[in-house]
Structure formats: C-alpha cells, structure tokens
Amino acid sequence: MGAQMDKKTLIDRLNEDLAGELGAVIQYLTYAAKLTGPYRPQLSAFFLAEVADEQLHAQFLANKIVALGGEPTTVPRPVPHASTNREMLEAVLKAELKATKDYTERAKEAEAFGDKGLAVQLEDIVRDESGHAEETERILRDWAG
C-alpha cells in the first residue's frame, strides 16, 4: 500500500469489512442453534454473546461508509458450513483471525487517508476481534475429538 488512500478504495474496503461483520452475526446465530452435546449451553451462550459485538461493529462501519459518501453493503460474507462443535469453533477462529488481520490493515489505510478517528476506532475493533480469537483458541486448546 502506498502513502495515499483514496476515498472510494477506503469505502470499498470498509464494505468488505461490513460484509464480514454481517456474515459473523449470521455465523454466530446459526452455529448457536446447531450446537449439540454436553457443552451446548455454554457454547451457545458464548456464540450468542459475540453477536452484540459484531452488530456494533457492523453499525459503526455502515455509519462510517455513509459519512464518507458511500452505500453500505447488505450482502453478508458467506458463512462456512460446519457440522460439529469443533468445526464451528475452528470456523469462528478462522473468521476472527481474518477480521483481526483485515482491521489492522484498515487502520493503516485510514491513517494514510488522513482519518485518525477512524484509525483509532478500527484499532479498537482489532482489540475486540483478537480477544474473540484468543477466547476461541482457549476453548479449542484441550478439545478432545
């Protein structure tokens, strides 16, 4: 990435992030419904608790896209199929790690664009997403089967 970041490119990339957040909401809701086994109540509560954070991120992104003169996407990123609790946790972990990487890059792009407020907000989202990833990693750490 060069020193310059034009508004259209920034809006497009924020819309990619918004699609990811919309997909995350759907992912957490559907995975919570599909869970089975003895840890279903705890995992369901964990997944459903993440929905609120992802909704807040989506709302922030939609508002910022409009403030920049863009049109927020309404098309979510596809949710990966997962059959078992472990597959669901692994898919969630992959999505959270991607979000952390994407938002880290987006914060640099916002800085290059000259929007320090956006850069700081995106860094806050990096903190949220990396926290979600760490918690998911801890759940998976000693998972049997």
MARSEMI-60640 format. One record per residue: z, y, x of N, C-alpha, C, O, CB in turn; residue number from 1; residue in one letter. Coordinates in nm, 3 decimals. Atoms other than C-alpha are relative to their C-alpha. Glycine has a CB too. Example, Ala and Ser with C-alpha at 12.3 -4.5 7.8 and 13.67 -1.06 7.14 Angstrom:
n_up,n_north,n_east,ca_up,ca_north,ca_east,c_up,c_north,c_east,o_up,o_north,o_east,cb_up,cb_north,cb_east,i,aa
0.000,-0.119,0.089,0.780,-0.450,1.230,0.000,0.120,0.090,0.066,0.118,0.194,0.125,0.003,-0.099,1,A $
-0.006,-0.119,-0.082,0.714,-0.106,1.367,0.073,0.109,-0.077,0.090,0.220,-0.026,-0.142,0.046,0.041,2,S $
This chain:
n_up,n_north,n_east,ca_up,ca_north,ca_east,c_up,c_north,c_east,o_up,o_north,o_east,cb_up,cb_north,cb_east,i,aa
0.000,-0.120,0.084,0.000,0.000,0.000,0.000,0.124,0.087,0.079,0.133,0.181,0.122,0.001,-0.095,1,M $
0.006,-0.124,-0.076,-0.090,0.342,0.135,0.110,0.095,-0.043,0.195,0.061,-0.124,-0.135,0.066,-0.016,2,G $
-0.102,-0.100,0.032,0.118,0.656,0.116,-0.017,0.056,-0.141,0.077,0.109,-0.199,-0.004,0.113,0.102,3,A $
0.028,-0.055,0.132,-0.047,0.754,-0.211,0.012,-0.107,-0.108,-0.017,-0.225,-0.086,-0.139,0.063,-0.003,4,Q $
-0.004,0.088,0.118,0.013,0.602,-0.553,-0.046,0.088,-0.115,0.019,0.187,-0.149,0.146,-0.062,-0.026,5,M $
0.048,-0.082,0.112,-0.194,0.735,-0.842,0.067,-0.045,-0.130,0.115,-0.157,-0.143,-0.155,-0.010,-0.012,6,D $
-0.071,0.022,0.126,-0.055,0.760,-1.193,-0.054,-0.121,-0.076,0.025,-0.200,-0.129,-0.010,0.123,-0.087,7,K $
0.057,0.111,0.075,-0.298,0.512,-1.352,0.044,-0.135,0.059,0.079,-0.226,-0.015,-0.153,0.010,-0.003,8,K $
-0.042,0.125,-0.065,-0.216,0.241,-1.096,0.148,-0.027,-0.027,0.186,-0.140,-0.056,-0.027,0.007,0.153,9,T $
-0.144,0.016,0.026,0.157,0.302,-1.141,0.022,-0.046,-0.145,0.101,-0.137,-0.169,0.076,0.132,0.027,10,L $
-0.012,0.040,0.141,0.123,0.278,-1.522,-0.043,-0.145,-0.018,0.025,-0.222,-0.086,-0.086,0.093,-0.091,11,I $
0.048,0.138,0.011,-0.080,-0.043,-1.489,0.105,-0.099,0.053,0.129,-0.203,-0.008,-0.132,-0.018,0.076,12,D $
-0.099,0.090,-0.059,0.184,-0.199,-1.265,0.128,-0.004,-0.081,0.192,-0.108,-0.093,0.030,0.042,0.144,13,R $
-0.118,-0.001,0.088,0.469,-0.088,-1.489,-0.028,-0.083,-0.125,0.062,-0.149,-0.177,0.038,0.146,-0.040,14,L $
0.037,0.083,0.115,0.280,-0.252,-1.777,0.006,-0.149,0.035,0.042,-0.231,-0.050,-0.140,0.038,-0.051,15,N $
-0.016,0.139,-0.044,0.265,-0.576,-1.575,0.148,-0.040,-0.003,0.183,-0.150,-0.045,-0.058,-0.020,0.143,16,E $
-0.144,0.025,0.003,0.643,-0.549,-1.537,0.050,-0.011,-0.144,0.133,-0.097,-0.175,0.076,0.111,0.075,17,D $
-0.038,0.004,0.141,0.680,-0.478,-1.909,-0.041,-0.134,-0.061,0.036,-0.194,-0.137,-0.065,0.117,-0.078,18,L $
0.044,0.131,0.049,0.476,-0.791,-1.988,0.097,-0.109,0.048,0.128,-0.202,-0.026,-0.145,-0.032,0.047,19,A $
-0.098,0.095,-0.054,0.717,-0.982,-1.763,0.132,0.005,-0.075,0.191,-0.100,-0.101,0.024,0.027,0.146,20,G $
-0.126,-0.013,0.074,1.022,-0.845,-1.945,-0.014,-0.056,-0.142,0.076,-0.123,-0.192,0.045,0.147,-0.005,21,E $
0.022,0.054,0.134,0.874,-0.925,-2.287,-0.005,-0.153,0.006,0.050,-0.220,-0.082,-0.130,0.056,-0.061,22,L $
0.004,0.144,-0.019,0.799,-1.275,-2.161,0.138,-0.058,0.027,0.170,-0.167,-0.021,-0.093,-0.035,0.115,23,G $
-0.136,0.046,-0.031,1.155,-1.306,-2.027,0.085,-0.010,-0.127,0.162,-0.105,-0.144,0.067,0.094,0.101,24,A $
-0.074,0.005,0.127,1.300,-1.222,-2.370,-0.038,-0.127,-0.077,0.049,-0.199,-0.125,-0.029,0.127,-0.086,25,V $
0.047,0.119,0.071,1.085,-1.494,-2.528,0.046,-0.126,0.072,0.088,-0.222,0.008,-0.155,0.001,-0.012,26,I $
-0.041,0.115,-0.079,1.165,-1.735,-2.245,0.148,-0.033,-0.025,0.182,-0.147,-0.055,-0.024,0.025,0.150,27,Q $
-0.143,0.024,0.020,1.541,-1.694,-2.279,0.031,-0.045,-0.144,0.112,-0.136,-0.164,0.080,0.127,0.032,28,Y $
-0.025,0.038,0.141,1.533,-1.714,-2.662,-0.044,-0.143,-0.028,0.029,-0.221,-0.089,-0.072,0.096,-0.094,29,L $
0.051,0.134,0.031,1.317,-2.025,-2.677,0.072,-0.107,0.081,0.101,-0.215,0.029,-0.150,-0.008,0.026,30,T $
-0.072,0.097,-0.081,1.490,-2.201,-2.388,0.141,-0.023,-0.056,0.189,-0.137,-0.057,0.008,0.046,0.147,31,Y $
-0.134,0.016,0.059,1.831,-2.135,-2.550,-0.006,-0.095,-0.120,0.086,-0.174,-0.142,0.057,0.138,-0.044,32,A $
0.015,0.087,0.117,1.703,-2.308,-2.863,-0.030,-0.145,0.039,0.008,-0.238,-0.033,-0.111,0.052,-0.090,33,A $
0.046,0.133,-0.040,1.559,-2.606,-2.670,0.103,-0.079,0.081,0.085,-0.200,0.101,-0.126,0.013,0.080,34,K $
-0.098,0.069,-0.085,1.865,-2.690,-2.457,0.061,-0.121,-0.070,0.074,-0.123,-0.193,0.110,0.097,0.040,35,L $
-0.064,0.119,0.052,2.027,-3.031,-2.500,0.115,-0.039,0.092,0.133,0.019,0.200,-0.102,-0.118,-0.014,36,T $
-0.101,0.058,-0.087,2.321,-3.225,-2.365,0.135,0.067,-0.005,0.157,0.160,-0.083,-0.048,0.001,0.138,37,G $
-0.139,-0.044,0.006,2.687,-3.164,-2.292,0.021,0.147,0.040,0.120,0.208,-0.001,0.084,-0.087,0.089,38,P $
-0.017,-0.140,-0.043,2.634,-2.819,-2.129,-0.081,0.097,-0.085,-0.094,0.215,-0.052,-0.041,0.015,0.147,39,Y $
0.082,-0.084,0.086,2.416,-2.690,-2.412,0.071,0.129,-0.042,0.012,0.236,-0.031,-0.041,-0.077,-0.123,40,R $
-0.064,-0.125,0.044,2.677,-2.442,-2.546,0.011,0.104,0.113,-0.015,0.223,0.090,0.138,-0.029,-0.055,41,P $
-0.016,-0.094,-0.110,2.741,-2.287,-2.203,-0.135,0.055,0.047,-0.148,0.175,0.072,0.071,-0.068,0.117,42,Q $
0.131,-0.046,-0.044,2.375,-2.273,-2.102,-0.066,0.089,-0.104,-0.133,0.187,-0.070,-0.090,-0.120,0.031,43,L $
0.054,-0.083,0.106,2.274,-2.134,-2.439,0.062,0.140,0.006,-0.010,0.240,-0.005,0.026,-0.065,-0.137,44,S $
-0.068,-0.129,-0.010,2.535,-1.858,-2.407,-0.052,0.078,0.122,-0.072,0.199,0.115,0.153,-0.020,0.010,45,A $
0.052,-0.063,-0.122,2.411,-1.787,-2.052,-0.139,0.057,-0.026,-0.165,0.173,0.007,-0.005,-0.102,0.117,46,F $
0.135,-0.048,0.027,2.047,-1.762,-2.162,0.000,0.118,-0.097,-0.067,0.218,-0.074,-0.086,-0.113,-0.055,47,F $
0.001,-0.106,0.101,2.122,-1.551,-2.469,0.061,0.130,0.052,0.022,0.238,0.010,0.076,-0.046,-0.123,48,L $
-0.060,-0.121,-0.059,2.339,-1.310,-2.265,-0.103,0.077,0.082,-0.092,0.199,0.096,0.120,-0.038,0.087,49,A $
0.103,-0.066,-0.081,2.035,-1.236,-2.047,-0.099,0.078,-0.085,-0.162,0.172,-0.036,-0.075,-0.103,0.084,50,E $
0.097,-0.066,0.087,1.824,-1.130,-2.345,0.025,0.150,-0.007,-0.070,0.229,-0.001,0.005,-0.061,-0.141,51,V $
-0.032,-0.143,0.013,2.007,-0.796,-2.378,-0.046,0.079,0.123,-0.103,0.187,0.109,0.151,0.019,-0.022,52,A $
0.044,-0.068,-0.122,1.942,-0.703,-2.013,-0.152,0.014,0.003,-0.204,0.120,0.035,0.048,-0.075,0.124,53,D $
0.146,-0.003,-0.005,1.575,-0.794,-2.038,-0.056,0.098,-0.104,-0.155,0.165,-0.079,-0.058,-0.142,-0.023,54,E $
0.043,-0.096,0.102,1.541,-0.593,-2.362,0.018,0.143,0.049,-0.068,0.229,0.027,0.079,-0.022,-0.132,55,Q $
-0.024,-0.135,-0.053,1.695,-0.289,-2.193,-0.105,0.036,0.106,-0.155,0.148,0.109,0.142,0.010,0.061,56,L $
0.103,-0.025,-0.101,1.454,-0.324,-1.901,-0.134,0.028,-0.068,-0.205,0.121,-0.030,-0.014,-0.122,0.096,57,H $
0.126,-0.019,0.072,1.160,-0.356,-2.143,-0.004,0.138,-0.066,-0.106,0.206,-0.060,-0.019,-0.109,-0.106,58,A $
-0.003,-0.131,0.066,1.270,-0.046,-2.337,-0.015,0.113,0.101,-0.088,0.209,0.077,0.132,0.018,-0.079,59,Q $
0.014,-0.100,-0.106,1.310,0.155,-2.017,-0.145,0.011,0.045,-0.200,0.121,0.055,0.091,-0.035,0.118,60,F $
0.138,0.000,-0.048,0.965,0.051,-1.897,-0.096,0.060,-0.103,-0.183,0.140,-0.069,-0.044,-0.141,0.036,61,L $
0.087,-0.053,0.106,0.798,0.125,-2.233,0.014,0.152,-0.008,-0.086,0.224,-0.017,0.035,-0.064,-0.136,62,A $
-0.024,-0.145,0.004,0.960,0.471,-2.241,-0.064,0.071,0.119,-0.125,0.177,0.103,0.150,0.029,-0.004,63,N $
0.054,-0.063,-0.121,0.856,0.547,-1.883,-0.153,0.000,-0.003,-0.216,0.098,0.035,0.049,-0.073,0.127,64,K $
0.146,0.007,0.011,0.498,0.431,-1.943,-0.051,0.110,-0.093,-0.150,0.177,-0.062,-0.045,-0.140,-0.053,65,I $
0.039,-0.106,0.094,0.475,0.667,-2.243,0.020,0.137,0.065,-0.065,0.225,0.051,0.082,-0.011,-0.132,66,V $
-0.028,-0.129,-0.066,0.635,0.952,-2.043,-0.108,0.033,0.103,-0.139,0.150,0.125,0.138,-0.003,0.067,67,A $
0.107,-0.021,-0.099,0.365,0.903,-1.778,-0.137,0.016,-0.064,-0.236,0.041,0.005,-0.003,-0.116,0.098,68,L $
0.127,-0.018,0.071,0.095,0.923,-2.047,-0.074,-0.129,-0.028,-0.191,-0.127,-0.065,-0.088,0.090,0.078,69,G $
0.063,0.129,0.022,0.024,0.551,-2.078,0.035,-0.061,-0.134,0.112,-0.005,-0.212,0.037,-0.094,0.109,70,G $
-0.025,0.077,0.122,0.025,0.298,-2.359,0.070,-0.130,0.040,0.014,-0.209,0.115,-0.134,-0.030,-0.078,71,E $
-0.072,0.123,-0.038,0.290,0.023,-2.330,-0.066,-0.126,-0.057,-0.109,-0.129,-0.172,0.144,0.008,-0.048,72,P $
0.056,0.126,0.045,0.162,-0.331,-2.349,0.089,-0.064,-0.106,0.211,-0.042,-0.107,-0.019,-0.096,0.118,73,T $
-0.076,0.080,0.097,0.267,-0.552,-2.638,-0.024,-0.149,0.023,0.017,-0.232,-0.057,-0.038,0.039,-0.145,74,T $
0.034,0.139,-0.031,0.142,-0.871,-2.474,0.093,-0.053,0.108,0.090,-0.005,0.222,-0.148,-0.011,0.045,75,V $
-0.093,0.053,-0.099,0.411,-1.076,-2.300,-0.070,-0.089,0.103,-0.176,-0.146,0.077,0.110,-0.078,-0.069,76,P $
0.045,0.098,-0.100,0.358,-1.274,-1.982,0.027,-0.138,-0.059,0.130,-0.159,-0.122,0.074,0.019,0.139,77,R $
-0.022,0.134,0.055,0.316,-1.642,-2.076,0.130,-0.063,0.050,0.171,-0.044,0.165,-0.119,-0.091,0.035,78,P $
-0.125,0.070,-0.034,0.634,-1.850,-2.080,-0.036,-0.141,0.045,-0.105,-0.214,-0.026,0.098,-0.003,-0.123,79,V $
0.031,0.136,-0.047,0.614,-2.166,-1.869,0.065,-0.107,-0.087,0.178,-0.091,-0.133,0.045,-0.017,0.144,80,P $
-0.055,0.113,0.075,0.660,-2.494,-2.053,0.110,-0.066,0.083,0.094,-0.084,0.204,-0.112,-0.102,-0.037,81,H $
-0.108,0.072,-0.066,0.987,-2.667,-1.969,0.062,-0.093,-0.103,0.092,-0.052,-0.215,0.106,0.097,0.060,82,A $
-0.054,0.099,0.093,1.123,-2.985,-2.127,0.148,-0.026,0.017,0.220,-0.048,-0.080,-0.075,-0.130,0.015,83,S $
-0.140,0.034,-0.026,1.457,-3.042,-1.960,0.080,0.126,0.035,0.023,0.230,0.068,0.011,-0.103,0.114,84,T $
-0.086,-0.113,-0.036,1.754,-2.814,-1.898,-0.029,0.046,0.143,-0.039,0.166,0.170,0.149,-0.038,-0.015,85,N $
0.027,-0.034,-0.140,1.684,-2.831,-1.524,-0.133,0.074,0.014,-0.142,0.174,0.085,0.000,-0.126,0.087,86,R $
0.130,-0.067,-0.006,1.316,-2.738,-1.572,0.010,0.143,-0.053,-0.052,0.235,0.001,-0.104,-0.078,-0.081,87,E $
-0.018,-0.134,0.056,1.423,-2.442,-1.787,0.070,0.090,0.101,0.028,0.204,0.122,0.080,-0.006,-0.131,88,M $
-0.073,-0.080,-0.100,1.672,-2.322,-1.524,-0.090,0.031,0.120,-0.086,0.143,0.172,0.127,-0.074,0.047,89,L $
0.091,-0.024,-0.113,1.412,-2.364,-1.249,-0.107,0.104,-0.036,-0.142,0.187,0.047,-0.067,-0.132,0.044,90,E $
0.099,-0.099,0.044,1.155,-2.165,-1.452,0.062,0.139,-0.009,-0.002,0.238,0.029,-0.059,-0.040,-0.137,91,A $
-0.071,-0.128,0.007,1.411,-1.891,-1.516,0.022,0.055,0.141,0.001,0.174,0.166,0.136,-0.017,-0.073,92,V $
-0.022,-0.043,-0.138,1.497,-1.879,-1.146,-0.129,0.055,0.061,-0.129,0.161,0.124,0.055,-0.117,0.086,93,L $
0.129,-0.045,-0.053,1.130,-1.850,-1.051,-0.037,0.137,-0.057,-0.083,0.225,0.016,-0.111,-0.104,-0.033,94,K $
0.032,-0.128,0.064,1.080,-1.567,-1.302,0.089,0.113,0.052,0.040,0.224,0.075,0.015,-0.012,-0.153,95,A $
-0.091,-0.103,-0.049,1.389,-1.378,-1.183,-0.032,0.038,0.144,-0.024,0.156,0.181,0.146,-0.047,-0.011,96,E $
0.037,-0.029,-0.139,1.284,-1.410,-0.817,-0.129,0.083,0.005,-0.141,0.173,0.087,-0.017,-0.130,0.081,97,L $
0.123,-0.079,0.007,0.937,-1.279,-0.907,0.031,0.143,-0.045,-0.022,0.239,0.011,-0.102,-0.066,-0.097,98,K $
-0.036,-0.134,0.048,1.089,-0.988,-1.101,0.068,0.081,0.111,0.039,0.199,0.128,0.094,-0.010,-0.123,99,A $
-0.068,-0.070,-0.110,1.314,-0.901,-0.805,-0.102,0.050,0.101,-0.095,0.165,0.146,0.103,-0.093,0.068,100,T $
0.105,-0.037,-0.097,1.013,-0.901,-0.570,-0.087,0.112,-0.056,-0.116,0.210,0.014,-0.086,-0.124,0.034,101,K $
0.088,-0.100,0.062,0.795,-0.703,-0.814,0.069,0.136,-0.011,0.007,0.238,0.020,-0.044,-0.046,-0.139,102,D $
-0.070,-0.128,0.016,1.060,-0.437,-0.884,0.031,0.065,0.134,0.035,0.188,0.143,0.129,-0.020,-0.079,103,Y $
-0.020,-0.055,-0.133,1.133,-0.397,-0.513,-0.127,0.075,0.043,-0.120,0.187,0.095,0.035,-0.112,0.102,104,T $
0.129,-0.064,-0.032,0.763,-0.322,-0.462,-0.023,0.123,-0.088,-0.070,0.226,-0.040,-0.115,-0.101,-0.018,105,E $
0.022,-0.111,0.093,0.751,-0.099,-0.772,0.085,0.121,0.037,0.041,0.234,0.023,0.031,-0.044,-0.144,106,R $
-0.086,-0.112,-0.042,1.044,0.110,-0.645,-0.064,0.075,0.117,-0.059,0.198,0.122,0.142,-0.051,0.040,107,A $
0.071,-0.064,-0.112,0.848,0.176,-0.323,-0.120,0.079,-0.052,-0.148,0.189,-0.005,-0.046,-0.106,0.104,108,K $
0.116,-0.068,0.057,0.542,0.267,-0.529,0.042,0.127,-0.075,-0.026,0.229,-0.068,-0.076,-0.093,-0.095,109,E $
-0.050,-0.119,0.072,0.746,0.506,-0.747,0.037,0.109,0.099,0.014,0.227,0.075,0.122,-0.037,-0.088,110,A $
-0.035,-0.096,-0.106,0.877,0.670,-0.430,-0.128,0.064,0.055,-0.134,0.186,0.073,0.080,-0.071,0.115,111,E $
0.128,-0.051,-0.051,0.519,0.703,-0.298,-0.066,0.094,-0.101,-0.134,0.190,-0.063,-0.094,-0.116,0.034,112,A $
0.055,-0.084,0.107,0.417,0.853,-0.634,0.075,0.133,-0.007,0.021,0.232,-0.056,0.006,-0.074,-0.136,113,F $
-0.080,-0.123,0.002,0.696,1.109,-0.595,0.101,0.005,-0.113,0.153,0.112,-0.145,-0.089,0.118,-0.010,114,G $
-0.095,0.006,0.111,0.920,0.993,-0.882,0.127,-0.071,0.047,0.143,-0.192,0.029,-0.062,-0.074,-0.123,115,D $
-0.124,0.056,-0.055,1.261,0.945,-0.720,0.088,-0.060,-0.110,0.151,-0.164,-0.089,0.079,0.108,0.076,116,K $
-0.080,0.053,0.112,1.433,0.896,-1.057,-0.046,-0.139,-0.040,0.037,-0.228,-0.063,-0.008,0.093,-0.120,117,G $
0.055,0.131,0.033,1.202,0.607,-1.139,0.035,-0.101,0.110,0.072,-0.214,0.080,-0.153,0.007,-0.020,118,L $
-0.032,0.090,-0.111,1.257,0.457,-0.792,0.144,-0.048,-0.009,0.172,-0.166,0.011,-0.025,0.071,0.135,119,A $
-0.142,0.037,0.011,1.636,0.464,-0.842,0.022,-0.095,-0.117,0.094,-0.194,-0.104,0.088,0.126,-0.017,120,V $
-0.013,0.088,0.116,1.608,0.309,-1.190,-0.054,-0.139,0.030,0.006,-0.240,-0.009,-0.075,0.060,-0.121,121,Q $
0.058,0.129,-0.035,1.383,0.034,-1.057,0.089,-0.076,0.097,0.099,-0.198,0.090,-0.139,0.019,0.060,122,L $
-0.094,0.066,-0.092,1.631,-0.036,-0.777,0.120,-0.056,-0.078,0.173,-0.162,-0.042,0.049,0.100,0.108,123,E $
-0.107,0.053,0.086,1.900,-0.076,-1.046,-0.046,-0.129,-0.069,0.032,-0.223,-0.083,0.042,0.105,-0.107,124,D $
0.054,0.121,0.062,1.675,-0.330,-1.218,-0.008,-0.113,0.103,0.016,-0.229,0.070,-0.141,0.028,-0.061,125,I $
0.000,0.101,-0.107,1.634,-0.511,-0.884,0.138,-0.063,0.009,0.151,-0.185,0.021,-0.040,0.064,0.137,126,V $
-0.137,0.051,-0.006,2.013,-0.542,-0.875,0.027,-0.095,-0.116,0.083,-0.203,-0.096,0.101,0.117,-0.003,127,R $
-0.019,0.087,0.117,2.019,-0.687,-1.229,-0.072,-0.132,0.018,-0.014,-0.239,-0.001,-0.049,0.070,-0.127,128,D $
0.081,0.122,-0.010,1.738,-0.934,-1.165,0.049,-0.091,0.112,0.052,-0.213,0.097,-0.147,0.036,0.022,129,E $
-0.050,0.085,-0.110,1.876,-1.051,-0.830,0.133,-0.063,-0.039,0.163,-0.174,0.003,0.015,0.083,0.131,130,S $
-0.124,0.058,0.052,2.214,-1.102,-1.000,-0.028,-0.118,-0.092,0.041,-0.220,-0.086,0.082,0.106,-0.074,131,G $
0.037,0.110,0.088,2.048,-1.316,-1.266,-0.047,-0.120,0.083,-0.011,-0.234,0.054,-0.112,0.044,-0.099,132,H $
0.050,0.108,-0.086,1.871,-1.517,-0.994,0.115,-0.071,0.072,0.118,-0.194,0.078,-0.101,0.055,0.103,133,A $
-0.114,0.060,-0.071,2.194,-1.571,-0.799,0.082,-0.088,-0.092,0.124,-0.198,-0.054,0.089,0.109,0.061,134,E $
-0.079,0.079,0.095,2.379,-1.692,-1.107,-0.074,-0.129,-0.037,-0.012,-0.235,-0.046,0.030,0.082,-0.128,135,E $
0.080,0.119,0.031,2.095,-1.931,-1.195,0.001,-0.097,0.118,0.013,-0.218,0.098,-0.145,0.039,-0.036,136,T $
-0.008,0.085,-0.120,2.092,-2.061,-0.836,0.133,-0.074,0.007,0.138,-0.192,0.042,-0.020,0.084,0.127,137,E $
-0.132,0.063,-0.003,2.465,-2.129,-0.860,0.011,-0.112,-0.103,0.072,-0.215,-0.077,0.109,0.104,-0.026,138,R $
-0.002,0.104,0.103,2.419,-2.325,-1.183,-0.079,-0.122,0.050,-0.037,-0.236,0.029,-0.060,0.053,-0.134,139,I $
0.086,0.110,-0.048,2.142,-2.532,-1.020,0.054,-0.069,0.125,0.016,-0.182,0.154,-0.138,0.053,0.028,140,L $
-0.041,0.046,-0.133,2.324,-2.582,-0.689,0.041,-0.147,0.005,-0.010,-0.223,0.088,0.114,0.084,0.049,141,R $
-0.048,0.138,-0.003,2.502,-2.908,-0.768,-0.044,-0.079,-0.123,0.023,-0.173,-0.166,0.153,-0.002,0.010,142,D $
0.051,0.064,0.121,2.293,-3.011,-1.068,-0.042,-0.143,0.033,-0.120,-0.167,0.124,-0.121,0.081,-0.059,143,W $
0.037,0.142,-0.019,2.268,-3.389,-1.092,-0.110,-0.034,-0.098,-0.098,-0.008,-0.217,0.123,-0.096,-0.021,144,A $
0.108,0.046,0.088,1.941,-3.526,-1.227,-0.108,0.097,-0.024,-0.203,0.068,-0.096,0.054,-0.038,-0.128,145,G $
